Amino acid sequence: MSARLRRGNTAAPAARTAAHSPALTVGIIGAGRVGTVLGAALEAAGHRVVAASAVSAASLARRAALLARTEVVRPDRVGVGVDLLLLAVPDDTLAGLVRGLAESGAIEAGQVVAHTSGAHGLAVLAPASAVGARPLALHPAMTFTGQPADLERLRAGISFGVTAPDELRALATRLVADLGGYVEWVAESSRPLYHAALAHGANHLSTLVNEAMDRLRDAGVVHPERVLGPLLRASLENTLALGDTALTGPIARGDAGTVAKHVAVIGSTAPDSLPVYLALARRTADRAIASGRLRPVDAEPLLDVLAHANPTVHTGLSTNDHGAA
């Protein structure tokens, strides 16, 4: 790694490609779904992944498939002599890992120590900074399977939530460009909210889609995924492009009678789903009113239905079951 890069050159890197970026030597702790895919993408961009840690059979298989030339070593040996030490481990284990590496001398002064956690920023890397390393939070906003298909998704272009000290912004931008992505700068104090937004959208979307497929199966639909696929893709694309104005359906129209039927049939068929339906319906109504999709006067009957719907009637729960006074 050049001395110039070590000092953190801040020249504007807007259109940097792998051909223009200094090649880095990289070590990866955590050959899971994220680590192996990012490692393979970095190699494809001209960098060298020289060491990785892998313990489980699945991790070893992923390393063999995507990083065949990379040596498997103990975690405390991954950072020896590398320019970039990439930590791709679960959120809750990251702090302990960084602390242990720093205390054992496994982090070298001057090297960049980056993690891929969305929930954490630079504070979790404080022990590494204390021994002279340079911290970087580099979170890819994508769901990973650990399969080669992930590389195609990366090349198509995804966003990276990046938190970096000023002297590393140029390097972070070049790394993201090498990975085919886009930088979204996230302040240290905003990392929890940034991650909550992603989890709220991606994880809860999965739950919502599965709930919808279950209700279609209850209705006798044999292929719910085939029914929902075109509808949900269109809804997602329209919402990403148009925001609240993309909303359609009975709530946007103020169809209180239809929503009342929904409440009744979900309550009798799948009572555990009713509280979720009601919460989302109420929030959808709020957004429809605020965006002008639903006039307040037309919303009154609908809001009345939602206000008087009682999920405890269908679930058998009482106030005391929730621990309330």
N, C-alpha and C positions, 0 to 999 in steps of 0.2 A: 504494500500500500504506500503511495507516495507521501512525502512529508507534507506536500500541499494539501492532500486530502485529510491527513491527520490533523492539520490545523483548522479544517472546516472552512474551505473556500466558500464564499457566499455569492459567487457569480450567479446570475439568473439562469436557471436550468430548465426553462419551460418545455423545451422540445428535445430533451436529452434522450438518447437511445442507448442500447447496450453497446453499440459500436463506439460511442464517445465516452462511456463511463469507465473509470479505472477499475480493473478487475480486482475483486476482493477475495480473500480467503475467508471462508465461512465455517463456523461450527454450529451445530444445532442440537440443543438439549430438548428432547421430546420428539421422537420420530412417530408422532401420531398423525391424524388426518391433515392437520394444518401444517405441521413442520415439514413433513416429507414433500408435500405439494409445493410449498414455498421454496424449499430447497431445490427441487427439480426446476422450478421456474427461474430461480437465480442462476442455476447452471446453464439453462438455455439462453440466458442473457449474457453469458460470458464469465460469470463468477465461478469460483471453485469451492464446492462444499467438501471439505477435507476430513471432517469428523462429525459423527452423530452418536447420540446415545439411544439405545433401543433395548428393551427388556422383554416385553411380551412377544408372543408368537406373531400376533397381528402387526406389531411395530416392526419386527424383523422382516416380515414379508413385504410390508410397504417399502421399507428401506431397500430391500433387494430389487423391487420392481421399479422404483423411481430414482433411487440413488445408488445404483449398483457399484459405482467406483468409490463410494464414501466408506471410510473405515469406521467400524463400530467400536466405540471406546466407552470407558466409564464416564459418567457425567462430569466428574472433577478433572477429566483430561480433555474434554471437548474444546475448551477455550485456549489450549496451549498454542501460542503462536498465531492465532487467527486475528484478522482485522475486525470481523463482525461475529459476535456471539449471539445467536438467536435463541431465545427461550420461548418454546411453544408448548407450554404446560397449562393445566387447568388453573382457573383464576385463584382458587383457594389454596393452591400449593405454591404459587409464585413467590410470595413473600419469604416463606421458609427456604425455598431453593436459593434465592438471591443471597439471603443472609448466610446460608451454609457455604455457598461458593466463595463469598467474600472472606469469611472467617478462615476457610481452609487454604486460601491463597490461589484459588482456581480462576480468579479474574485478574487480568493483567492491566496495568496502567496504560492508558492511551487507546485501548481497544473500545469499540462501540459495543455496548450491551443493549440489545433490543428485545422487547417482549411483544407477543401478539395478542395480549389480552385487551378486550374492549373495555372492561370494567376498571382497569388500572391505568394510571398515568405514569409520571416520573417518580412520584414519591416512593413507590414500591422498590425502585432501583437505588434508593439512597445508600444502602450498604456497598453497592458496586461503585457509585460515585465517590464514596469515602476512600476507596483504595485507588482512585485515579481513572476509573473507566468513565466513558461518556454515555449517558443514558438516552434511550429512544423508545417511545411507545408507538408501535406500528401495527394497527389492527385492520385486517382485511374484512370488509363488510360482505361476507359471503358464507354460505353454508358449505362445509367441506365433507366429502365422502372418503377422501384418501385414495381416490381412483384417478387414472389418467384423464378422465373426462373433466376433472377439476381444472386441469391446465388449460383446456379450451375455454372454460368460463373466465379464467384469469385473462387470457389473451383477448377475450371479447371486451374487457375493460370493466373493472370494478373500482369502487372507492375504498380508500384506506383512511381510517381515522387516526391522525398522526398528532402526537404531542412531542415536542422537541425543544431543547434549548436553542437559542438563536443561532449559535455556531454550528448546529447540526441540521438546520433547515434545508440547506442546499443538498447535503448528502441524502437526507430523507426524501427529498423531491426526486433525486436521481434514482434512488432505489425503487421508489414507487413507479417511476417512468420505465425502468428496466423490467418491472413486473407487468407492464401494460396498463397500469391503473391511474387513478386520479387522487390527488391529495385533498383531504378535508382537514383543515387544522382545527383541533379540539383543545380548548383550554384545559389545564390541569383540573380546575374546579368543576368543569363540565363533563368530565369522563363518566361519572355515575349516571347522569341524565342521558348522555349520548348512548350508553349501553342499554339503559332501561328502554329507550325509544326503539332500539333495534330488536330487543327481546320482545317488547310489546307487539311490534309489528310481525316479526318472523315467527316466533314461537307460538304466540296466541293465534296467529293466522292458521297454523297447522292444527291447533285444537279446534278452531272454528270450522275449518273444512271437514275435519273428521266428524264433528258433531252433525254437520249438514248431511254428510254421507250416511251416517247412522239413521237419521230421521228419514231419508229417502228409502233406505232398506226397510225401515218400519212401515213405509207406505207401499212396499211391494216392488220397488224399483230394483231390477236385477243388476244394472250397471250404473251405480250412482256416479262413478268417476267420469263416465262418458257423458252423463247429463250435465254435471257441474263444470266440467273442463272448459268448454267454450264460454259459458256464462261468467265464470270466475276470472278467466284470463282477460276477457273484455272489461269486466268491472275493475280489475287491478290496473290495466293499462289506462283506462279512462280516468281513474282516480289519480294516478301518478301524474297524468297530464293536466287534469282539470280541477283537482281538489274537490271540495264539497259540491261543486256544481255538477259533478258526475253522478250524484246520487239519484237513483230511481227507486220505484217500488212503493208499497202501500204507505210507508211513513212519509215519504216525500209528497205523496198525494193527500195525506191526512185521512186515509181510509180506516177509520176507527173500527168499523164492523169487521173488516178483514183481520185486523190485528187482534181483536177480541177472540176471533175463531182460532188464531194462532196460539194465543194464551191458553185457551181451553184445551185444544188438542195436544199441545206439548205437555201441559200439566197432567193430562191423563195418560199419555203414552210414555213420556220420558221426564218424570218430575224433576230429576236432578239437573236437567237442561234448562228448566224454566227460569231460575234466578239469573242465569247468564243471558238468556234471551231478553228478559226484562231490562237488565242493566244496559245491554247494547241498544235496545230499542229506545230507551230513555235518552241515552247519549246521542243516538242518531237523530232523534227528534230535536234535541237542543241544537245540534249543528245545522240541521235543516232550517230551523227558524233563524238562527244567527246568519246564515248565508243567503237568506231570502228565498230558499227553495220552498218553504212552507210558511204561509201567513199565520201569525199568532191566532187569529180568529178561527182558522181552519184546524189549528192544532189542538184547540181546547177539548173536543170530544176524544181525540186520540190520547192526550195526556191524562184525561179522566180515566180511560180504560187502564192505562199503565199504572196510574196511582192507586187504583182499587184492586189491581191484581195482587193476590196474596200467595206467594209460592209455598208458604207453610201449609196451606190448605191441601196442596197436592203431595207435598213431601212428608207430611206427618210430623214436621218439626214444630215445636212450640217455642215461645220466647225463652223459656227456661233452658231449652236444649242448646241455645246459643250462649248461655251463660250470662244473659242480660238480667238486670234487676227487675 
